Amino acid sequence: MKNPFNINDPEFAAQAKKYDHPIPSRSALMNFLDGEKKFLKQDAIADKIGIQNEQQMAGLEARLRSMVRDGQLIQNRRGGYGVRKKLQLIQGRVSAHADGFGFLVSDELDYDAFITPRQMRMVMDGDVVVADVQVSDAKAKKSEAFIVEVIKRAHTTVAGKLIHEEGLAYLKADNNSIDNIMVPNESLHGAQNNDYVIVNIKKYPYQNRPAFGEVIAVLGQQLNHELSMQLTIVSESLPHEWPAEVEKIRDTIPKDVDYKALGPHKDIREIPLITIDGEDSRDFDDAVYVEPTNNGYKLLVAIADVSHYVKPDSVLDREAYHRGTSVYFPGKVIPMLPLELSNGICSLNPDQDRLSMVCEMHIDGAGEVQSYEFYRGLMRSHARCTYNDVWQFLDTNKNPNQWSKKVTESLTHQYRLYHILQQQKHARGGIEFHSTDVNIHIGEDGMVDDIQQYERNDAHKLIENFMIAANVCAARFLEKHKMPAAFRCHNPPPETKVKDLLAFLKGLGIRPDFKEDPTPKDFTRLLDKIQHREDADLIEQVMLRSQSLATYEAENCGHFGLALSHYAHFTSPIRRYPDLMVHRAINHIVYHKNKPYFYSHEQAAERCEQCSMTERRAEKASREVDARLKCLFMQQFVGDTMAGKVSGVTRFGLFVQLEQYQVDGLIHVTSLPNDYYQFDPVKHQLVGERSGTRFRLTDKLNIKIAHVDVDDRKIDFEFVGKA
């Protein structure tokens, strides 16, 4: 099909293959608008480029909107479109602070730009905006953002507590980064003072005018597990209801494997693959098997073949991409995929035929992968094992579940291979920080029954090492074939944090083997070096806080924490969208190499950015629910004295984590023994001017629980004495 438009478009042939009514590509529209001297409205653009019918006009409208959403264009208040970079504007996300100011966060900036409280009156936390960024002090990395346009509002609904006083009603948002939202009396719809409600925003804040909203749901007044989750789901804008188009097709999701539509695959049902998960797991997306070879071991990691059932740009795929990840709360999960997939046909349930993507590795006695192969496999899990049962077998050689001889033999070989991989990980410098996790137990009344600590055993670490091995192979395979996909990247610590760490260590008389540019092995040596010290926990905490956050990227850049040059998430496509992208890329290389691929590099990069965002959103939501449930649980202990450890040091006081429940609270500086305290951010300590008393990270203290604020997820402690 010949390009019928008045602008040059090298991509038009590709557009014509994809669409019944093709329009100019993004790049063609960008070049056209870049040459214009003023903003153009949609009708003017259509007239100049030669749009010929309603279908093309609808396509142009959708493309212009998506280009504004993605930051390529800006639309002014009169509806005109212009090229954003031509205006030297920056697109980013607003990160609001509870004290009224905020920051513009953008990949286009080397550091976040400050937003004044006055500017923040026009936006809300999470809004995507276009701003003019002015550098005020380059050396100090200070700049200020002046908001030009709001591209996308982060919130259409807000949850919180309704406060009704002196004839006025307002919503105190559950997200404390969002200012109060006024609710007119005619918009209360029966909601009472102190009700937890959901409000639909009718007017967004602008200059000196607050936001206004209307109550659309009353959640109740008694906080419990369910209500805590409802508040967080709305506050963090978590997609949690299936769209109508997804509901329509849930019944069509197959319950059993369709053997006629398998396509190329290997039948591996006789291999005794097993799943090893937690006691309360419901979706099983990975199975493992190990057998010895002449020079080492053969390891099979079989992962649920979600890509067979979730096709690119299908209804299920669009919703999975929108969610990005499953979100886990105590006793509940918001799945990325409908349960018919995640707990049904994609779950590697025991004694049921399932499709899988297999990474078969041959590993030598030193833990090095000598060769690997990816293929689609028809498998059958021979046992559903739990971490505790596997550890009991490995530790005592007792078989409490009457597993078959083939299963127990494989487990024995798995444990031997695990030790080899663990030694290899330590040798290359993979960093292992110690941590203790908790389980929050919910009773039948929806309240928290108990909070119990648990530590990972060798069965957890065994699976972790096997998954890492498969992830490395996936990343190497993708990079070898130059496929656009999602790599899991973890950058080295930022220079400023390394300098702070070195200054902290110097203050303790420790001279590490590195200076400004540490390697993972440097951190591993340091961890080994300090294990005998009484302040080992303190040093480890400071080292942990020096690390960067991991992200998803379209290009491989390695994983610092694991000391790996290649890494991608391959092992959990049921609950993580990046893994599904990786599966599609591998499947394409192995079985469809001569056909066009779904994603361009640009599209993969866009999806990686979305997946990083949804991951952060899910983690924050889980933390918020946990924090509220911990507050609900701790209300019963107000006035009690408990033992804790300093988990954070700030100018205004000490955060203390209770040893028994891993719950954090604050001792305000005014509650410490009478003195003026100087804050030392490098040494992570408060020092009394008169007494010289020091309070440092990981110090053990006895505290009294003074006050619990469930709405703000805050617990106040009073200092009793040093333990």
C-alpha positions in Angstrom: 0.0 0.0 0.0 1.4 3.4 -1.0 1.7 6.2 1.5 -1.3 8.5 0.7 -0.3 11.3 3.2 1.5 14.5 2.6 4.4 13.7 4.9 7.3 11.3 4.5 7.0 8.1 6.6 9.6 5.3 6.3 7.5 3.2 8.7 4.2 3.5 6.7 4.6 0.0 5.1 4.8 -1.6 8.6 1.8 0.5 9.7 -0.2 -0.7 6.7 0.4 -4.3 7.7 -0.8 -3.8 11.3 -3.9 -1.6 10.7 -6.9 -1.6 8.4 -6.9 2.2 8.3 -3.2 3.1 8.7 -2.1 6.6 9.7 1.3 8.3 9.9 3.7 6.7 12.4 4.8 8.4 15.6 8.2 9.3 14.2 6.5 10.9 11.1 4.2 13.0 13.2 7.1 14.1 15.4 9.1 15.2 12.4 6.1 17.0 10.9 5.3 18.9 14.2 8.9 19.6 14.8 9.0 21.6 11.6 5.9 23.7 12.5 6.4 27.1 14.0 3.3 27.0 16.3 1.1 24.5 18.2 -1.5 22.9 15.9 -4.9 21.6 16.8 -6.0 18.1 15.7 -8.1 19.4 12.8 -5.2 21.5 11.5 -2.9 18.5 11.7 -5.4 16.3 9.9 -5.8 18.9 7.1 -2.1 19.4 6.6 -1.1 15.7 6.4 -4.2 14.7 4.4 -6.4 12.6 6.7 -9.2 11.3 4.4 -11.9 9.6 6.5 -13.4 9.1 10.0 -11.5 6.0 10.8 -8.2 7.7 10.0 -9.3 10.7 12.1 -10.1 8.4 15.1 -6.7 6.8 14.7 -5.0 10.2 14.6 -6.8 11.3 17.7 -5.8 8.1 19.6 -2.1 8.4 18.5 -1.9 12.1 19.5 -3.3 11.3 22.9 -0.8 8.4 23.4 2.1 10.6 22.3 1.0 13.2 24.9 0.7 10.5 27.5 4.2 9.2 26.7 5.7 12.6 26.8 6.6 13.0 23.1 4.1 15.8 22.7 2.5 18.5 24.9 -1.1 19.7 24.5 -1.7 23.3 25.6 -4.9 24.7 27.1 -6.3 25.7 23.7 -5.9 22.1 22.4 -2.9 22.6 20.3 -0.1 20.0 20.0 3.6 20.7 20.0 6.9 18.7 20.4 7.8 18.8 24.1 11.6 18.6 23.7 11.5 21.6 21.4 10.1 23.5 24.3 12.9 22.1 26.6 10.4 20.8 29.1 10.8 17.8 31.3 8.1 15.1 31.8 8.0 13.4 35.2 6.0 12.2 38.1 5.2 14.2 41.2 6.4 12.8 44.5 4.6 14.6 47.3 5.9 15.1 50.8 3.5 15.2 53.8 5.0 18.6 54.7 3.6 20.2 51.6 6.5 20.4 49.2 7.4 17.8 46.6 9.8 16.6 43.9 9.7 16.0 40.2 11.0 12.5 39.5 12.1 11.9 35.9 14.5 9.6 34.0 15.5 12.8 32.0 17.0 14.3 35.2 20.2 13.3 37.0 18.5 14.2 40.3 15.0 15.0 41.5 13.9 18.7 41.1 12.3 20.5 44.0 8.6 21.6 43.8 7.6 24.4 46.1 4.4 24.1 48.3 2.8 26.8 46.1 3.4 24.7 43.0 2.2 21.6 44.8 -1.2 23.2 45.2 -2.0 22.4 41.6 -1.1 18.7 41.7 -1.4 15.5 43.7 1.0 12.8 44.6 1.8 10.6 41.5 0.5 13.0 38.9 2.4 13.0 35.6 3.3 16.5 34.6 5.4 18.6 32.2 7.6 21.1 33.9 10.2 23.8 33.2 13.3 22.8 35.3 15.7 25.5 36.4 19.1 24.5 37.9 19.8 26.6 41.0 23.0 25.0 42.2 24.7 22.4 39.9 27.4 21.4 42.4 24.9 20.8 45.2 22.6 19.1 42.7 19.7 21.5 43.4 17.0 22.4 40.9 13.4 23.6 40.9 10.5 22.5 38.8 7.8 24.9 37.6 4.7 22.9 36.5 3.5 23.8 33.0 0.8 21.1 32.4 -0.7 18.1 34.1 -0.5 15.2 31.6 -2.1 12.5 33.6 -3.9 12.5 37.0 -2.8 9.7 39.3 -6.0 9.6 41.3 -9.7 9.8 40.3 -10.8 8.3 43.6 -9.3 8.7 47.1 -9.9 6.7 50.3 -9.7 7.9 53.8 -11.6 9.1 56.9 -14.4 11.6 56.6 -14.1 14.4 59.1 -17.2 16.5 59.8 -16.7 19.6 61.9 -18.2 23.1 62.2 -20.6 22.5 59.3 -17.8 21.5 56.9 -16.8 18.0 55.8 -13.5 16.9 54.3 -11.7 13.7 53.5 -8.5 13.1 55.5 -6.8 11.0 52.8 -5.3 7.6 53.7 -2.3 8.6 51.6 -0.8 11.2 53.8 0.9 12.8 50.8 -2.6 13.9 49.5 -4.1 17.1 51.0 -7.6 17.2 52.5 -10.4 17.0 49.9 -13.5 19.1 50.6 -16.8 17.3 50.5 -20.0 19.5 50.2 -22.9 18.5 52.3 -25.0 17.6 49.2 -22.2 15.2 48.2 -22.0 13.2 51.5 -24.7 10.8 50.5 -25.3 9.6 54.1 -21.7 9.3 55.2 -21.2 10.2 58.9 -18.3 11.7 60.8 -15.4 9.2 61.2 -16.6 6.9 58.5 -14.0 5.4 56.2 -15.1 6.3 52.7 -14.1 6.5 49.0 -14.5 9.9 47.4 -14.6 10.6 43.7 -12.7 13.7 42.8 -14.9 16.3 41.0 -12.5 19.2 41.0 -8.7 18.9 41.2 -6.7 21.4 43.3 -5.7 24.7 41.6 -3.6 27.4 43.1 -5.5 28.5 46.3 -8.5 26.2 45.8 -8.5 22.7 47.3 -9.8 19.6 45.6 -13.5 18.8 45.9 -15.1 15.4 45.8 -18.2 13.3 46.3 -18.7 10.2 48.5 -19.2 7.1 46.3 -18.8 4.4 49.0 -19.0 4.1 52.8 -16.6 1.4 54.0 -17.4 1.4 57.7 -15.9 2.7 61.0 -14.3 -0.4 62.5 -10.8 -1.0 61.0 -10.0 -4.6 60.4 -8.0 -6.7 57.9 -10.5 -6.3 55.0 -11.0 -2.6 55.5 -7.3 -2.0 55.7 -6.8 -3.6 52.3 -9.7 -1.7 50.8 -8.2 1.6 51.9 -4.8 0.7 50.5 -6.1 -0.6 47.2 -7.8 2.7 46.5 -5.0 4.8 48.0 -2.3 3.2 45.8 -4.6 2.9 42.7 -4.2 -0.8 42.5 -6.3 -2.5 39.7 -8.3 -5.1 41.5 -11.5 -5.6 39.6 -11.5 -7.5 36.3 -12.8 -5.4 33.4 -16.0 -6.6 31.7 -14.0 -7.9 28.7 -11.9 -10.1 31.0 -15.0 -11.4 32.8 -16.5 -12.4 29.5 -13.7 -14.8 28.6 -12.9 -16.3 32.0 -15.2 -19.2 31.3 -13.4 -19.9 28.0 -10.0 -20.4 29.7 -9.3 -24.2 29.4 -9.2 -26.4 32.5 -7.0 -29.1 30.8 -4.2 -29.1 28.3 -5.4 -29.3 24.7 -3.1 -31.9 23.3 -4.1 -31.1 19.7 -2.9 -27.5 20.0 0.4 -28.1 21.8 2.8 -27.2 18.9 6.4 -28.2 19.1 7.4 -29.5 22.6 9.2 -32.3 24.5 7.2 -34.8 26.6 8.9 -34.8 30.0 6.1 -36.2 32.1 8.2 -39.1 33.3 10.9 -36.9 34.8 10.1 -36.5 38.5 9.9 -32.7 38.6 8.6 -31.3 41.9 7.4 -27.9 43.2 8.7 -26.5 46.4 6.7 -23.6 47.9 5.3 -22.1 51.1 2.5 -23.9 53.0 -0.1 -21.3 52.0 0.9 -21.1 48.3 -1.9 -21.6 45.7 -0.2 -20.9 42.4 2.9 -23.0 41.5 4.9 -21.6 38.7 8.3 -23.4 39.0 9.3 -27.1 39.3 12.8 -28.5 39.6 14.7 -31.7 39.0 18.4 -32.7 39.5 20.4 -35.8 38.5 24.1 -36.4 38.5 26.2 -36.5 35.4 29.8 -37.6 34.6 31.3 -34.1 35.5 28.6 -32.5 37.6 24.8 -32.3 37.5 21.9 -31.8 35.1 19.4 -29.2 36.5 15.9 -28.8 35.0 13.9 -25.7 35.9 10.5 -25.9 34.4 8.3 -22.8 34.5 4.6 -22.5 33.8 4.1 -21.6 30.1 1.8 -18.6 30.6 2.7 -17.3 27.2 0.8 -20.2 25.6 -2.5 -18.9 27.1 -1.8 -15.1 27.3 -1.2 -13.9 23.7 0.3 -10.4 23.0 -2.2 -7.6 23.0 -5.1 -9.9 23.9 -7.6 -8.9 26.6 -5.8 -10.9 29.2 -2.4 -9.5 28.2 -3.5 -5.8 28.3 -4.9 -6.3 31.9 -1.8 -8.2 33.0 0.4 -5.4 31.7 -1.8 -2.8 33.4 -1.4 -4.7 36.8 2.2 -5.5 36.2 2.5 -7.9 39.1 0.4 -9.8 41.7 0.1 -7.9 45.0 0.4 -9.9 48.2 -1.3 -9.1 51.5 -1.6 -11.3 54.6 -4.2 -13.9 53.7 -5.1 -12.4 50.3 -3.6 -11.8 46.9 -4.6 -9.5 44.0 -3.5 -11.7 41.1 -2.0 -10.4 37.9 -4.0 -13.1 36.0 -7.5 -14.5 36.6 -7.5 -17.5 39.0 -8.6 -19.8 36.2 -5.0 -19.2 34.9 -2.9 -18.6 38.0 -4.4 -21.3 40.1 -5.7 -23.4 37.3 -4.3 -24.3 33.9 -1.0 -22.5 34.4 -0.4 -23.7 37.9 2.0 -26.7 38.1 -0.4 -28.7 40.3 0.7 -32.3 41.3 -0.3 -35.2 39.0 -1.7 -32.9 36.3 -0.3 -32.4 32.8 0.9 -28.9 32.3 2.7 -26.9 29.6 6.1 -25.4 30.7 9.1 -23.5 29.4 12.1 -25.5 30.5 15.7 -24.3 31.1 17.9 -27.4 31.1 21.4 -26.8 32.4 24.5 -28.9 32.7 26.6 -27.6 35.7 30.1 -28.8 36.5 31.5 -29.6 40.0 32.6 -25.9 40.4 29.1 -24.6 40.0 29.6 -23.2 36.4 27.0 -23.7 33.8 28.7 -25.5 30.9 25.7 -25.6 28.6 22.0 -24.8 28.6 19.0 -25.3 26.4 15.4 -23.8 26.4 12.4 -25.7 25.2 8.7 -26.1 25.7 7.8 -29.2 27.8 4.7 -31.1 28.6 5.3 -32.0 32.2 3.6 -33.5 35.3 4.6 -32.5 38.8 5.4 -35.6 40.8 4.9 -33.9 44.2 3.8 -30.7 45.8 6.5 -30.0 48.5 6.7 -27.3 51.1 9.9 -25.6 52.3 9.5 -27.0 55.8 8.9 -30.6 54.7 11.8 -30.5 52.3 14.1 -29.1 55.0 12.9 -31.8 57.4 13.9 -34.4 54.9 17.2 -32.9 54.0 18.1 -32.3 57.7 16.9 -35.6 59.2 16.6 -37.9 56.1 13.0 -38.7 57.2 10.3 -38.8 54.6 7.1 -37.6 56.3 5.1 -37.4 53.1 6.0 -40.8 51.6 7.6 -39.2 48.5 8.6 -41.7 45.8 12.2 -42.9 45.6 12.7 -40.9 42.4 11.6 -37.7 44.2 13.8 -38.3 47.3 16.8 -39.2 45.1 16.3 -35.9 43.2 16.0 -34.0 46.4 19.3 -35.5 47.7 21.0 -34.5 44.4 19.4 -31.0 44.6 20.9 -30.4 48.1 24.4 -31.4 46.9 24.1 -29.1 43.9 22.8 -26.3 46.1 25.9 -26.4 48.2 28.1 -26.2 45.1 26.1 -23.2 43.8 26.2 -21.5 47.2 29.9 -21.8 47.3 30.2 -20.5 43.7 28.0 -17.5 44.6 30.2 -16.6 47.6 33.3 -17.0 45.5 32.1 -14.6 42.8 31.0 -12.1 45.5 27.2 -12.4 45.6 26.1 -10.3 48.6 24.0 -12.0 51.2 22.4 -9.7 53.9 20.8 -11.4 56.8 17.1 -10.7 57.4 14.2 -11.9 59.5 10.7 -11.9 58.1 7.3 -12.2 59.9 4.0 -13.8 59.2 0.9 -11.8 60.1 -1.9 -14.2 61.1 -5.5 -13.1 60.6 -8.3 -14.5 62.7 -11.8 -15.4 61.7 -13.0 -12.0 63.0 -10.7 -10.2 60.5 -8.4 -9.0 63.2 -4.7 -9.8 63.7 -4.3 -12.9 65.9 -0.5 -12.9 66.1 2.7 -11.8 64.4 5.4 -14.5 64.2 9.0 -14.4 63.0 10.3 -16.9 60.6 13.7 -17.4 59.0 14.6 -18.9 55.7 16.0 -22.5 55.8 18.2 -24.2 53.2 15.1 -25.3 51.2 14.3 -21.6 50.5 17.9 -21.0 49.5 18.0 -24.1 47.3 15.2 -22.9 45.2 16.6 -19.4 45.1 19.9 -20.7 43.8 18.2 -22.8 41.1 16.0 -19.9 40.0 19.1 -17.6 39.8 20.8 -20.1 37.6 17.9 -20.2 35.2 17.5 -16.4 35.2 21.2 -16.0 34.2 20.8 -18.4 31.3 17.7 -16.5 30.2 19.5 -13.2 30.2 22.5 -14.6 28.3 20.2 -16.2 25.7 18.3 -13.0 25.1 21.4 -10.9 24.8 23.1 -13.4 22.5 20.1 -13.1 20.1 19.7 -9.3 20.6 16.0 -9.7 21.7 14.1 -6.8 23.1 12.9 -8.0 26.5 13.0 -7.1 30.2 16.4 -7.5 32.0 16.6 -7.3 35.8 19.2 -4.6 36.5 20.8 -3.7 39.8 23.4 -0.9 39.6 26.4 -0.4 41.9 25.8 1.9 44.9 25.7 5.6 44.2 28.9 7.5 44.7 27.5 9.6 47.5 26.3 6.6 49.5 29.7 4.9 49.0 31.4 8.0 50.5 29.1 8.0 53.4 29.7 4.3 54.0 33.5 4.8 53.9 33.3 7.7 56.4 31.1 5.5 58.7 33.5 2.6 58.6 36.5 4.9 59.2 34.7 6.1 62.3 34.6 2.5 63.6 38.3 1.9 62.8 37.5 -0.3 59.8 39.6 0.0 56.6 37.8 -1.8 53.8 39.7 -3.1 50.7 37.9 -0.6 48.4 37.6 3.1 47.9 35.1 4.9 45.7 34.3 2.1 43.3 33.5 -1.1 45.2 32.8 -4.5 43.6 30.3 -7.0 45.0 33.2 -9.1 46.2 34.4 -6.1 48.2 31.1 -6.1 50.0 31.2 -9.9 50.6 34.8 -9.6 52.0 33.6 -6.8 54.3 30.6 -8.9 55.5 33.0 -11.8 56.3 35.4 -9.5 58.0 32.9 -8.0 60.5 30.9 -11.1 61.5 32.9 -11.5 64.8 32.2 -7.9 65.9 29.6 -6.9 68.4 28.4 -4.1 66.0 28.1 -6.5 63.0 24.4 -5.9 62.8 24.9 -2.1 62.7 27.5 -2.3 59.9 25.4 -4.7 57.9 22.4 -2.3 58.1 24.5 0.6 56.9 25.9 -1.5 54.0 22.4 -2.5 53.0 21.2 1.1 53.0 24.0 2.0 50.6 22.6 -0.2 47.8 20.7 0.9 44.7 17.2 -0.2 43.9 16.8 -2.9 41.2 14.8 -2.0 38.1 13.6 -3.5 34.8 15.5 -2.3 31.7 15.3 -3.2 28.0 19.1 -3.6 27.9 21.2 -5.9 30.1 23.3 -4.0 32.6 24.0 -6.8 35.1 23.1 -7.3 38.8 25.5 -5.9 41.3 24.0 -7.5 44.4 24.2 -11.0 42.9 27.6 -10.3 41.3 26.3 -11.3 37.9 26.9 -9.8 34.5 23.6 -11.1 33.1 20.3 -11.3 34.8 16.6 -11.5 33.8 13.5 -12.6 35.6 12.3 -15.9 33.9 10.8 -17.9 36.8 7.5 -16.3 37.7 5.3 -15.4 34.7 2.2 -16.1 36.7 2.8 -13.2 39.0 5.3 -10.9 37.1 4.8 -9.3 33.7 8.5 -9.0 32.9 8.9 -12.8 33.2 6.1 -13.2 30.6 8.0 -10.8 28.3 11.1 -13.0 28.8 9.2 -16.2 28.0 7.8 -14.7 24.8 11.2 -13.6 23.7 12.7 -17.0 24.4 9.8 -18.8 22.7 10.3 -16.6 19.6 14.0 -17.4 19.4 13.5 -21.2 19.7 10.4 -21.7 17.6 9.6 -18.6 15.5 13.0 -17.0 14.7 12.1 -16.1 11.1 8.9 -14.3 12.0 8.5 -10.6 13.0 8.7 -10.2 16.8 6.0 -8.5 18.9 8.0 -5.7 20.5 10.5 -3.2 19.2 13.3 -2.1 21.5 11.4 1.1 22.2 8.2 -0.8 23.2 10.2 -3.1 25.4 11.8 -0.1 27.2 8.3 1.4 27.7 7.0 -1.8 29.2 10.1 -2.1 31.5 9.4 1.4 32.8 5.8 0.4 33.5 6.8 -2.8 35.2 9.3 -1.0 37.5 6.5 1.3 38.5 4.0 -1.4 39.2 6.5 -3.3 41.2 7.2 -0.2 43.4 3.5 0.3 43.7 2.9 -3.3 44.8 5.7 -3.2 47.4 4.4 0.1 48.8 0.9 -1.3 49.1 2.1 -4.4 50.9 4.1 -2.3 53.3 1.1 0.0 54.0 -1.2 -2.9 54.8 1.4 -4.6 57.0 2.0 -1.3 58.9 -1.7 -0.8 59.5 -2.2 -4.4 60.6 0.8 -4.2 63.0 -0.8 -1.0 64.5 -4.1 -2.8 65.0 -2.3 -5.6 66.7 -0.2 -3.4 68.9 -3.1 -1.4 70.3 -3.6 -4.1 73.0 -0.1 -3.5 74.3 -0.3 0.3 75.0 1.4 0.9 78.3 3.5 -2.3 78.2 7.3 -2.4 78.2 9.2 -4.4 75.5 12.7 -4.9 74.1 13.7 -3.5 70.8 16.6 -2.5 68.5 17.2 0.9 66.9 16.3 0.5 63.3 16.7 4.1 62.2 18.2 7.4 63.4 16.9 10.8 62.4 17.2 14.4 63.7 13.8 14.1 65.4 14.4 10.8 67.2 15.0 7.0 67.0 13.0 4.4 65.2 13.0 1.2 67.2 12.0 -2.3 66.0 10.5 -4.6 68.6 12.4 -7.9 68.8 9.4 -10.0 69.4 7.1 -8.7 66.6 9.4 -6.9 64.2 7.2 -3.8 64.6 8.7 -0.3 64.3 7.8 2.7 66.4 9.3 6.2 67.1 11.0 7.5 70.2 10.8 11.3 69.7 14.0 13.1 70.6 12.1 14.9 73.4 11.4 11.5 75.0 15.1 10.7 75.4 16.9 11.6 78.6 17.0 15.4 79.1 19.7 16.8 76.8 20.4 18.5 73.5 21.1 15.8 70.9 23.2 16.2 67.8 22.4 14.1 64.8 25.3 12.5 62.9 24.0 11.1 59.6 27.3 9.4 58.7 27.7 7.5 61.9 23.9 7.0 62.2 23.7 8.2 65.8 22.3 10.9 68.2 24.8 12.2 70.7 23.8 14.2 73.8 25.8 17.5 74.1 25.9 17.4 77.9 25.9 13.8 78.8 27.7 12.4 75.7 25.1 9.6 75.6 25.0 7.9 72.2 22.1 6.3 70.5 23.2 4.3 67.4 21.6 2.1 64.8 21.1 -1.4 66.2 21.4 -0.3 69.8 19.2 -2.5 72.1 16.7 -0.6 74.2 13.8 -1.1 76.5 10.8 0.9 75.5 7.2 1.5 76.6 4.4 1.6 74.0 2.9 5.1 74.5 0.4 5.6 71.7 -0.8 3.8 68.5 -2.3 5.8 65.6 -3.9 3.3 63.2 -4.9 5.9 60.6 -1.4 7.3 60.2 0.2 3.9 60.7 2.4 5.3 63.5 3.4 4.0 66.9 5.0 6.2 69.6 7.4 4.7 72.1 8.9 6.1 75.3 12.5 5.4 76.3 12.8 3.2 79.4 16.5 2.4 79.3 19.3 0.7 77.4 19.1 -3.1 77.4 
